[in-house]
């Protein structure tokens, strides 16, 4: 099953990392389990701590109700809810939830993602960057997704590590993801796909460099296009100019650190590439609408109440 990654980190980056580690399933990189199984294997206090996951997670709620937090958004869940959490996002489980769900954990190695300028056709069709975090499935789609998961779980439980089994499970996984992609696409305005290839490449570069590179010009140079061209692609795909996309990504990481670590504001500022803490405070206030200290107090208070 998944394993908490124990690594040496600077104080500014102390957010619990959870990686995909399963010796039996290492060759396939895909694991299925019930949420109740996960709860029974993880200490209650540890289970409720926020975690940055190093894999993709699908969760289909099969009964009950609850809430799951992903990057400061609480998603209400009930039967038929399908949740998709990307590698690198920070999630927080609630120990008070009573819902049951089927979980699918997918190691990055099992699903090529952001692998370069020329994406495999199926991965390009998936358009994972366009996916909503939560879908509420209708009865027909819920039955189809659940049926695909049952088939996948059967082969997963009988996995023998052979090349045939690896290929079988990965193809079944891809078929399931493509089915979900069709549902996702039905909710997405087709006009929003214009400019997506450039925007996806921008996202890849941004993810790798946002800590140190804050200017739109840097990314335009990396992608061999003008700043105006890149900004138009961002407007079409994300609904905001390129500089705002950069600022949002930096602010998200700042929010994660403020809420989920004990790092000082000065340490966070340095980690995110600000020469002075005062510059970071001004940036955060302008982007989020409040001071970093106020945001931290607001986020930590309800968490302490829950615990």
BADREN-574870 format. One line per field, with one value per residue (C-alpha): residue number from 1; y, x, z; residue in three letters. Coordinates in steps of 0.5 Angstrom, whole numbers, plus 500, padded with zeros to 3 digits. Layout:
% residues N
n <- [NUM,...];
yy <- [Y,...];
xx <- [X,...];
zz <- [Z,...];
res <- [ALA,...];
//
This chain:
% residues 307
n <- [1,2,3,4,5,6,7,8,9,10,11,12,13,14,15,16,17,18,19,20,21,22,23,24,25,26,27,28,29,30,31,32,33,34,35,36,37,38,39,40,41,42,43,44,45,46,47,48,49,50,51,52,53,54,55,56,57,58,59,60,61,62,63,64,65,66,67,68,69,70,71,72,73,74,75,76,77,78,79,80,81,82,83,84,85,86,87,88,89,90,91,92,93,94,95,96,97,98,99,100,101,102,103,104,105,106,107,108,109,110,111,112,113,114,115,116,117,118,119,120,121,122,123,124,125,126,127,128,129,130,131,132,133,134,135,136,137,138,139,140,141,142,143,144,145,146,147,148,149,150,151,152,153,154,155,156,157,158,159,160,161,162,163,164,165,166,167,168,169,170,171,172,173,174,175,176,177,178,179,180,181,182,183,184,185,186,187,188,189,190,191,192,193,194,195,196,197,198,199,200,201,202,203,204,205,206,207,208,209,210,211,212,213,214,215,216,217,218,219,220,221,222,223,224,225,226,227,228,229,230,231,232,233,234,235,236,237,238,239,240,241,242,243,244,245,246,247,248,249,250,251,252,253,254,255,256,257,258,259,260,261,262,263,264,265,266,267,268,269,270,271,272,273,274,275,276,277,278,279,280,281,282,283,284,285,286,287,288,289,290,291,292,293,294,295,296,297,298,299,300,301,302,303,304,305,306,307];
yy <- [500,507,509,516,518,520,525,530,537,544,547,551,545,540,537,530,526,520,516,509,504,497,491,486,491,495,492,495,501,501,499,498,498,500,506,502,498,504,507,500,500,507,510,515,521,520,519,526,529,533,530,531,525,523,519,520,518,516,515,513,513,507,509,514,521,526,531,531,537,538,544,548,546,542,537,534,527,522,515,516,522,521,524,525,528,529,528,534,536,536,533,532,526,527,521,523,521,515,514,507,508,504,507,507,509,510,511,516,511,507,513,518,525,531,527,532,536,530,526,519,519,516,521,527,525,524,531,530,537,539,534,537,534,532,529,527,521,520,512,510,513,510,503,503,506,501,495,497,498,491,488,492,490,482,482,486,481,476,480,475,480,477,482,479,481,488,490,487,491,498,497,496,502,506,504,506,513,514,513,518,523,522,524,530,533,533,538,542,548,545,552,552,547,552,553,547,544,551,551,544,545,552,548,543,549,552,546,545,552,556,557,561,564,568,572,571,572,567,561,565,564,557,555,559,564,571,573,575,569,565,570,569,561,562,566,561,555,558,564,569,572,568,572,571,563,564,568,563,557,561,563,556,553,559,557,549,551,556,551,545,546,550,554,561,566,568,561,560,567,564,558,561,565,572,576,579,577,584,582,576,579,584,579,574,580,582,575,572,578,577,577,570,571,572,566,561,563,562,555,552,554,550,544,544,544,538,534];
xx <- [500,502,508,509,516,521,526,531,527,528,524,520,518,515,509,508,510,506,509,507,511,508,513,508,505,512,512,505,504,497,493,486,483,477,477,475,482,486,483,484,492,493,494,488,492,497,491,488,494,495,499,502,501,506,501,494,488,481,476,469,464,459,455,455,457,463,468,475,479,484,488,484,477,472,469,462,462,456,454,456,461,468,474,481,487,493,500,503,496,495,489,486,482,476,476,469,466,462,462,465,469,474,480,485,492,496,504,507,511,504,501,506,504,507,512,515,512,510,505,503,496,492,495,493,486,486,487,488,490,483,479,475,477,470,464,457,456,449,446,448,455,456,454,459,465,464,463,470,473,470,474,480,480,479,485,489,487,490,496,502,507,508,508,502,498,502,500,493,492,495,490,484,486,487,480,477,481,478,471,472,475,469,465,470,470,462,463,468,467,470,472,477,481,484,491,491,498,502,498,500,507,507,504,510,515,512,511,519,521,516,520,525,522,517,517,512,518,522,517,516,523,523,517,520,514,512,509,503,502,503,498,493,494,493,487,483,485,485,481,487,493,500,503,496,497,504,502,497,501,506,501,498,505,505,498,500,506,503,497,501,508,511,516,517,514,521,523,517,519,526,524,519,524,523,529,526,520,517,516,513,508,506,505,501,496,495,494,490,487,490,497,500,500,492,491,495,491,485,487,490,484,479,484,485,478,477,483];
zz <- [500,500,505,508,505,511,508,510,509,511,516,510,506,512,509,510,503,502,496,492,495,494,493,490,486,484,477,475,479,481,487,489,496,500,504,510,509,509,515,519,517,518,525,527,528,522,518,519,518,511,506,499,495,490,486,482,486,484,489,488,494,494,500,506,506,508,506,503,503,497,497,501,498,502,497,499,498,497,493,486,488,484,486,482,486,482,484,488,491,498,501,508,510,515,521,522,515,515,507,504,497,492,492,486,487,481,481,476,473,471,467,463,465,463,459,454,448,444,449,447,444,449,455,451,450,457,458,466,467,465,470,475,482,483,479,481,477,474,475,468,469,476,474,468,473,478,474,471,478,480,473,475,482,480,476,481,487,482,480,479,476,469,463,461,468,468,461,462,468,465,459,464,468,461,459,466,465,458,460,466,461,456,462,464,457,457,463,459,454,448,446,452,449,444,446,450,448,449,456,458,456,460,466,466,466,471,476,475,476,480,486,483,476,477,470,464,460,463,461,454,452,455,450,444,444,445,452,449,445,452,456,450,451,459,458,453,458,465,464,466,464,464,470,474,473,475,481,483,483,488,492,492,495,500,503,503,507,512,513,514,516,522,518,519,514,512,511,506,503,501,499,494,491,494,496,502,507,506,498,500,505,500,494,498,501,494,491,497,500,507,510,511,518,518,513,518,524,520,517,523,528,525,524,532,533,529,532];
res <- [UNK,UNK,UNK,UNK,UNK,UNK,UNK,UNK,UNK,UNK,UNK,UNK,UNK,UNK,UNK,UNK,UNK,UNK,UNK,UNK,UNK,UNK,UNK,UNK,UNK,UNK,UNK,UNK,UNK,UNK,UNK,UNK,UNK,UNK,UNK,UNK,UNK,UNK,UNK,UNK,UNK,UNK,UNK,UNK,UNK,UNK,UNK,UNK,UNK,UNK,UNK,UNK,UNK,UNK,UNK,UNK,UNK,UNK,UNK,UNK,UNK,UNK,UNK,UNK,UNK,UNK,UNK,UNK,UNK,UNK,UNK,UNK,UNK,UNK,UNK,UNK,UNK,UNK,UNK,UNK,UNK,UNK,UNK,UNK,UNK,UNK,UNK,UNK,UNK,UNK,UNK,UNK,UNK,UNK,UNK,UNK,UNK,UNK,UNK,UNK,UNK,UNK,UNK,UNK,UNK,UNK,UNK,UNK,UNK,UNK,UNK,UNK,UNK,UNK,UNK,UNK,UNK,UNK,UNK,UNK,UNK,UNK,UNK,UNK,UNK,UNK,UNK,UNK,UNK,UNK,UNK,UNK,UNK,UNK,UNK,UNK,UNK,UNK,UNK,UNK,UNK,UNK,UNK,UNK,UNK,UNK,UNK,UNK,UNK,UNK,UNK,UNK,UNK,UNK,UNK,UNK,UNK,UNK,UNK,UNK,UNK,UNK,UNK,UNK,UNK,UNK,UNK,UNK,UNK,UNK,UNK,UNK,UNK,UNK,UNK,UNK,UNK,UNK,UNK,UNK,UNK,UNK,UNK,UNK,UNK,UNK,UNK,UNK,UNK,UNK,UNK,UNK,UNK,UNK,UNK,UNK,UNK,UNK,UNK,UNK,UNK,UNK,UNK,UNK,UNK,UNK,UNK,UNK,UNK,UNK,UNK,UNK,UNK,UNK,UNK,UNK,UNK,UNK,UNK,UNK,UNK,UNK,UNK,UNK,UNK,UNK,UNK,UNK,UNK,UNK,UNK,UNK,UNK,UNK,UNK,UNK,UNK,UNK,UNK,UNK,UNK,UNK,UNK,UNK,UNK,UNK,UNK,UNK,UNK,UNK,UNK,UNK,UNK,UNK,UNK,UNK,UNK,UNK,UNK,UNK,UNK,UNK,UNK,UNK,UNK,UNK,UNK,UNK,UNK,UNK,UNK,UNK,UNK,UNK,UNK,UNK,UNK,UNK,UNK,UNK,UNK,UNK,UNK,UNK,UNK,UNK,UNK,UNK,UNK,UNK,UNK,UNK,UNK,UNK,UNK,UNK,UNK,UNK,UNK,UNK,UNK,UNK,UNK,UNK,UNK,UNK,UNK];
//
